[in-house]
Amino acid sequence: MKVKTFSQTPQAASAAIPRPARPTHRILVVEDDHDIRQLNTEALKDCGYHVDAAQDGAIAWDTMQLSRYDLMVTDNDMPKVTGIELLKKLHAAHMAVPVIMATGILPLDEFTRHPWLQPAAMLIKPYTLDELVGTVRQVLRVAEDYSGHTLPPAPWQNQLPDEGWQL
């Protein structure tokens, strides 16, 4: 999978995020900051996804043992288990779950030393909720294409508003 990195963008809050017709994907949001976790979770739920949230990597790992997810969106710098440690656990357990790392500082040294840790996509904080939703849709699309399913073009591509909600 290709890695897409978004940089910081100063954008104002004003646009609504388009809702998909038939949501079927389960997403786990892993974030230790309560406000960001709540915003990300609500934005994805508003788009029709089934979303669970974990406040740290240890809870996320336990949750992954109990439920199947189509995607995980995780911070890196968290107590107990970091995002990188979570990626290592997923790899060791042969759990093929696409991951979006949404963090303030990318652990590029870890990705250089261990290229197999590379997430499906990366978002640099602060990012907009439009960027989050767009990245989620793109990663899910690539994951479905990779699994052999044929999908129609995504209606949201190249149609994201110029302004979005800023985290």
N, C-alpha and C positions, 0 to 999 in steps of 0.2 A: 504494500500500500504506500502511496505517496504521502509524505509529511507536508502539512500546510501549516505555516506559522503566521499568526496575525500579530501585528505590533500594536502598540498603544495608539488609540485614536480618540481625539477629543470630539465627541459628538453629543448633541443634546437629546433629551428624552422627548419623543413626540409620536413616533410611528407605532402602529399595531403590528404584531407579528402574525403572518398568515397562518391559518390552521389547516392541517392536512385533512383530506376527506375521511380516510379510514386509518386511524392510528392502531398499530399492532405491536409496536416495539416497546420493550422494557428497558429502562435506563436507570443506572445507579449513579447518583451524584454524590461524590465524596469531597467534603470541604469542611475544614474546621472553623471557618468564620461563619457564624450563624446567619448573618444578614445575606452574605453571598450565597450560601447554601439555600436559603429560603427563596431568594430571587431566581436563582437558576432552576430550582425545582418548580416554582410556580410558572415561570416562563415556558418550561418544557411541558408541564401539565396543560397549560393554556393552548399549546399546540396539539394537544391530544395524545401525548405519549403517556405511558404508564411509568411513573417515576417513584423510586424509593431514594432515600437520602441517608447518608452515614456521616457522622461528625469526625471520624478519623479512619485511618487505614486499617486498624485492627477490627473495628466494627464492620467495615466494608468487606474485609476478608471473611469474617464469620457469615455475613449476609450472602456472599458469593457461594458459600458452601451449601446454603439452604435454597437458593433460588437461581434460576437461569436468567441472564441478562443479555440483551443484544448489543449493549454499549455501556461503557463506564466513562464518566467525566470526573477526573480527579485533580485535586491540587497536589503539589509535591511536598511542601514544607508543612507537615502536620505532626502532632504528637503521636507517640506509640509506634505507628508504622507510616513511613513516608510514602509518597506516590511511587518513587523508584523502588522501594522495598515491596510495594504492592505489585508492581510490574514483574519483579523477580519471582514473587510467589505465584503469580498467574502463569508465568513461563515454566516454572518448575512443575506445576500441576498440569501442564499441557492444556490450559484453559484458553481457548481461542476466542477471546472477547476483545473487540476493538476498543481502544482507549484514546480519549482526548485528554491531554494534560493541559489543564488551565491553571497557570501558576504565575507568580510574580517574577521569578527568576528560573529560567530553564536550566536543568542540570546537564549542560552540554558535555561536560567532562565524562559523565556517566554514559551518555549516549555514544561518545567517541570510544571509550573503553569497551563498552558492551553494546554493539550496534543492534543486537537482537532485542534490546529494551525499547527501541524506538517506538513511540506511540503512533497511532494512525494519524493524529493531528495534534497541533499545539496551539494554545491561545495564551497570549501574554496579557496579564492584568495591567491596567484595566482594559477590559474588552466590553463591547456592547452586547446586550441580549440578542440583538439581531445577528451579530457575529457568532454567538454561541449556537443559536438555532440553525443558522446556515451551515456551520461546521458539523453539527450533529447530523443534519440531513445529508450532507455530502459524505460523511463517513459511513452512515447507514447505507447509502446508495452504493458506495464502492463495495461494502461488505456483501450486499445482496448480489451485485454484479459478479463478484468473485465467487459466490456460491453457485453461480450458474443460472440465476433467475434473470429474466429480461424485464427491464423496467422502462416505463415511458419517461420522456424528459421531465426533469423536475421543474414545476411551474415557478418556483421561487428563484431559480438561478438568474442572475443578472437583473433581478427585480427588487432586490433589497433596497429599502429607502436610504436616502443619503444621510438621514438622521436616525438615531436609535437610542435606546436606553443605555446609559453609561454605568458600568459597575465601578 
